[in-house]
Amino acid sequence: MVPPGTVPAGSTLPMLSWACLPQYMNWLVWMPSVVMNISVCFLKRLKRSQLKVRFCTNESQKSRGDLVGMLRRLGFDISEGEVTAPAPAACLILKERGLRPHLLIHDGVRSEFDQIDTSNPNCVVIADAGEGFSYQNMNKAFQVLMELENPVLFSLGKGRYYKETSGLMLDVGPYTKALEYACGIEAEVVGKPSPEFFKSALWEMRVEAHQAIMIGDDIVGDVSGAQRCGMRALQVRTGKFRPSDEHHPEVKADGYVDNLAEAVDLLLQHADK
Amino acid sequence: MVPPGTVPAGSTLPMLSWACLPQYMNWLVWMPSVVMNISVCFLKRLKRSQLKVRFCTNESQKSRGDLVGMLRRLGFDISEGEVTAPAPAACLILKERGLRPHLLIHDGVRSEFDQIDTSNPNCVVIADAGEGFSYQNMNKAFQVLMELENPVLFSLGKGRYYKETSGLMLDVGPYTKALEYACGIEAEVVGKPSPEFFKSALWEMRVEAHQAIMIGDDIVGDVSGAQRCGMRALQVRTGKFRPSDEHHPEVKADGYVDNLAEAVDLLLQHADK
């Protein structure tokens, strides 16, 4: 049994990374990754404050509706409109560029693409398809790309793996690398750590990057991605955090907190001033 | 129906690349790739000469026995002892280094590993597993690697794709890239273009690299690999050959021939002198 309001260690809860805006009382909150025990009360405290909060996830196995539903059942006060996720972001790009994708995705997220024309595909969208990463499905995506004069591949995130109760599981990143190598191309990443993805979240909040702070547990996906788009970023020492992250050769967080509770305290202290 | 002695275009015939030794009447012959129509007579002419001939393949879906059986049924005069292939080469390395592999391979090649201890694995061997590249099997190999303190991954070849009658098919290379990215490691390649692999073929022929010439259709797998181990290499303008290969930024073949017939003529002319 999962106590309400608690995310069980090793659950399939998606990337949760938190970001916030310390200026103008604007806050972005990103949902942090997996294995943290997060009580809903921290989120309630944030939301009760004057801070703007936003959730940013690389979840690509579920639609936003299903994701939010699951979190609400766990007790989180969250709505679809507060979530920035790769599939809807990809749909915007596809429409802007008039692209018709071949979808190598999980059935759980297919509904996000209901309004997208997938006939006669001129690009491929790959997401965390899980068991859908069969040889046949990978080969089909590969063949679609090889038939295009200018192959375009969108990858919803580029994570290496995630943790489930049954153990570590391959994420979309390795399969994206496979198609990149097979076709001699480079994928366009939609999701963290792409700065474009953080920008779209900021735009949805109507705040500037310098006004925002990201809180997350992934040194690359959360911290580096946010910093590269001009935000500050705190790393939480839980979940994906590894002690070696504090000596990462290329990425240096603007600060560290032991857990989300400490992060929320810190934010609210600053907000009170 | 396939006429005896002819390799049908688009067949599943494995990489055939030819190499030969122009000095001391020693010749290595590597079997060339796929879509060439090769008459057995060219091989017969070579074998009737005083030239030493050897076949080197990256085939990793079939055992040498099955491969040779198939070629003999097509009319080729060839025996198991004349073939250098990645699976037997990998077995030698595993034995030398006392490694026990987890095998992510095609059932057709499993018999090559009959004498190898696969209990309590301390490395992974990946080969062209075809339909065996399910998410579950990839994830199992990934988990084995992640549980090792020093993960060791052997890749039987690193080809991107090959051609079947049903279209282009993903080869082992993309899946190796996937595991490399997921685990943050680099695979040891057993097979072409690894210079170690060419060296083992030369050793089996008892000839030096400078005495040997490689004939193949793959600018990287055949030409570059052979040159990097000190051999000369001709590229055949059939099969995998692309006109752009003649302007490859890094690899320059020692010569080009339009087809295997021309290569054999050329070799025999030199041998006659």
Interface residues (C-beta under 8 A of the other chain):
Chain A: A129 G130 E131 G132 F133 S134 Y135 Q136 M138 N139 F142 Q143 M146 R160 Y161 G167 L168 M169 L170 D171 G173 P174 Y175 K177 A178 L179 E180 Y181 A182 G184
Chain B: A129 G130 E131 G132 F133 S134 Y135 Q136 M138 N139 F142 Q143 M146 R160 Y161 G167 L168 M169 L170 D171 G173 P174 Y175 K177 A178 L179 E180 Y181 A182 G184
